[in-house]
Amino acid sequence: MARRSLHLFRDLYRSRDPFPKPFLQNPIATLLHPAISSALLQRRSHAFAAPPPPAMQNPKPSNGSGDENKSPTFHSSLNEAEVAKFSAIAETWWDFEGPFKPLHLMNPTRISFVRSTLCRHFKKDPYCARPFQGLKIIDVGCGGGILSEPLARMGATVTGIDAAEKNIKIARIHAASDPLTSSIEYICTTAEELVKGNKKFDAVISLEVIEHVADTLEFCKSLAALTAPTGATVISTINRSVRSYATAIIAAEYLLNWLPKGTHQWSRFLTPEELVLILQRASISVQEMAGFVYNPLTGEWSLSDDTSVNFIVFGTKGSE
């Protein structure tokens, strides 16, 4: 059973006045307000049929040959179209005003969740400068390295992987400029390919990636295979909700031009319940969940119990 984070922030949108004046003066705030976004999209919501959870497969009976004891084979979850899409804008990863501006703005809040959950799980001091000292962490779908670098600065031995060669080149160049990040090992590969080498990590992190893969279950199985026994897995993504359609697609891609049009496909988003189920089938037990909310008045993100748009989960893997 998942338990939501106990450290919650007050949601900006829970005002006594359902339509406070500052919201009506700000186009993104108008869409972010749940009452308004629901009214705007209630006629469209029925058009989006939620895809059913992946079908459960019955385990294959043993044939007595011993093949069932071999390492499982993971089919590729790679979506070539998505790889090409992000390769085309790879050079803008470290442009704070470019297409990845939303991730840069959200990054401190993502890192805060990662730091608190991993320190608690591995019994590390969250107040020291390098709390991840001694931990091997992999950043799956690392892009230009905007998460890998903070992890390295916190003392972790970091491996960053991405299927786009251009992303890896940008990440390597940027990391080389700082002695604290120059040790990051960047590899152009997929999680499924890395599993074949029997690699194991204390923590496997994949943020804003799962909504871009072709097969979410196979992807999560590969993340679980990369996670050491009693290790941890952290995943963040976007909820498939009416409100996420209003904010992550209409506002971010068409009104504010924060992201290139077509960056996200609403039908590929996962609800929190679906993600928990998929992870359970991949032998990852979700222990904690939190939402990210954007404050249009300050331009900042914070953790919340509101998972209606962006959310993040922390899970653990039992002993094998």
Secondary structure, DSSP 8 states (H G I E B T S, - for coil): --EE-S-----TT--SSSS-HHHHT-HHHHHHSHHHHHHHHTTTGGG----------------SSSGGGS---------HHHHHHHHTTGGGTT-TTSTTHHHHHHHHHHHHHHHHHHHHHTT--TTSS-TTTT-EEEEET-TTTTTHHHHHHTT-EEEEEES-HHHHHHHHHHHTTSTTTTT-EEEE--HHHHHTTT--EEEEEEES-GGGSS-HHHHHHHHHHHEEEEEEEEEEEE--SHHHIIIIIIIIIIIS--S-TTS--GGG---HHHHHHHHHHTTEEEEEEEEEEEETTTTEEEEES--SSEEEEEEEE---
